[in-house]
Amino acid sequence: KERAVMSIFQSYCIEHPRTHAVIVMEGRSYVGAGLLASLYVLWRAGLPAFARALPINVLFILLGAMSLVSVILLTGPAQIAALFVLFSLPLIQSRIMMRIVRRFFARAGWIVTRT
């Protein structure tokens, strides 16, 4: 079970090639990315990456609102499915936000390795 979770949430080490400054992205990073979304990207990677993350974050907010309304209005199996979607959204969003951060650093010339 632990291996399955680890394969979903990979840890990454991002290193600047000249200064050897290191950024480690692991479990807490996924929590931050899932809960704070584009604000996490702004904090980690700056304004250009934030501009890429914000529309995705707005989409996830809309999907979350629709799922929440569905949980309230639906009953039975449909309500359970909507609840599953509602709780899955932060997990999916965290992976997308982490990918945006990794790609930003990789394009800037940093070395990104999976740990």
C-alpha positions as CSV (number, residue, x, y, z in Angstrom):
1,K,0.0,0.0,0.0
2,E,2.8,2.4,0.9
3,R,4.5,1.7,-2.5
4,A,1.3,2.7,-4.4
5,V,1.1,6.0,-2.5
6,M,4.8,6.6,-3.2
7,S,4.4,6.0,-6.9
8,I,1.6,8.5,-7.1
9,F,3.4,11.2,-5.2
10,Q,7.0,11.1,-6.4
11,S,9.7,13.1,-4.6
12,Y,11.9,15.4,-6.7
13,C,15.2,17.1,-6.2
14,I,15.7,20.3,-8.2
15,E,19.3,21.5,-8.4
16,H,20.8,24.7,-10.0
17,P,23.7,23.5,-12.2
18,R,26.1,26.4,-11.2
19,T,25.2,27.4,-7.7
20,H,24.1,23.9,-6.6
21,A,21.1,25.4,-4.8
22,V,18.7,22.5,-4.1
23,I,14.9,22.5,-3.8
24,V,13.3,19.2,-2.6
25,M,9.7,18.5,-3.4
26,E,8.1,15.7,-1.5
27,G,5.0,14.9,0.5
28,R,4.5,18.3,2.1
29,S,4.9,19.9,-1.3
30,Y,2.0,17.8,-2.6
31,V,-0.2,18.9,0.3
32,G,0.7,22.5,-0.3
33,A,0.1,22.2,-4.1
34,G,-3.2,20.5,-3.5
35,L,-4.5,23.0,-1.0
36,L,-3.0,26.2,-2.2
37,A,-2.7,25.4,-5.9
38,S,-1.6,28.4,-8.0
39,L,-0.5,30.2,-4.8
40,Y,1.9,27.3,-4.2
41,V,3.2,27.6,-7.8
42,L,3.7,31.4,-7.3
43,W,5.7,30.8,-4.1
44,R,7.8,28.1,-5.6
45,A,8.3,29.1,-9.2
46,G,7.3,32.8,-9.5
47,L,5.0,34.8,-11.7
48,P,5.4,33.2,-15.1
49,A,4.5,29.7,-13.7
50,F,1.7,31.3,-11.7
51,A,0.2,32.6,-14.9
52,R,0.1,29.1,-16.3
53,A,-1.3,27.6,-13.1
54,L,-4.1,30.1,-12.4
55,P,-6.5,29.1,-15.2
56,I,-6.1,25.4,-14.2
57,N,-6.8,26.4,-10.5
58,V,-9.9,28.3,-11.6
59,L,-11.1,25.2,-13.5
60,F,-10.6,23.0,-10.4
61,I,-12.5,25.5,-8.2
62,L,-15.4,25.4,-10.6
63,L,-15.3,21.5,-10.7
64,G,-15.1,21.5,-6.9
65,A,-18.2,23.8,-6.7
66,M,-20.1,21.6,-9.1
67,S,-19.1,18.5,-7.2
68,L,-20.2,20.1,-3.9
69,V,-23.6,21.1,-5.3
70,S,-23.9,17.5,-6.6
71,V,-23.1,16.1,-3.2
72,I,-25.8,18.3,-1.7
73,L,-28.5,17.7,-4.3
74,L,-28.0,14.1,-5.3
75,T,-28.8,10.9,-3.3
76,G,-27.6,7.3,-3.3
77,P,-24.8,6.1,-5.5
78,A,-24.7,9.4,-7.5
79,Q,-24.0,11.3,-4.3
80,I,-21.2,8.9,-3.4
81,A,-19.7,9.3,-6.9
82,A,-19.9,13.1,-6.5
83,L,-18.2,12.9,-3.1
84,F,-15.4,10.8,-4.6
85,V,-14.9,13.4,-7.3
86,L,-14.9,16.2,-4.7
87,F,-12.2,14.5,-2.6
88,S,-10.1,13.5,-5.7
89,L,-9.8,17.0,-7.1
90,P,-7.1,18.2,-4.6
91,L,-5.1,15.1,-5.3
92,I,-5.2,15.6,-9.1
93,Q,-4.6,19.3,-8.8
94,S,-1.5,18.8,-6.6
95,R,0.1,16.6,-9.3
96,I,-0.7,19.1,-12.0
97,M,0.7,22.0,-9.9
98,M,3.9,20.0,-9.1
99,R,4.4,19.3,-12.8
100,I,4.1,23.0,-13.6
101,V,6.8,23.8,-11.0
102,R,9.1,21.0,-12.2
103,R,8.7,22.0,-15.9
104,F,9.4,25.7,-15.0
105,F,12.7,24.8,-13.3
106,A,13.7,22.3,-16.0
107,R,13.1,25.0,-18.7
108,A,15.2,27.4,-16.7
109,G,18.1,25.0,-16.8
110,W,17.8,23.4,-13.4
111,I,18.5,19.7,-13.0
112,V,15.3,17.8,-12.0
113,T,15.7,14.3,-10.7
114,R,13.3,11.9,-9.1
115,T,14.4,10.7,-5.7
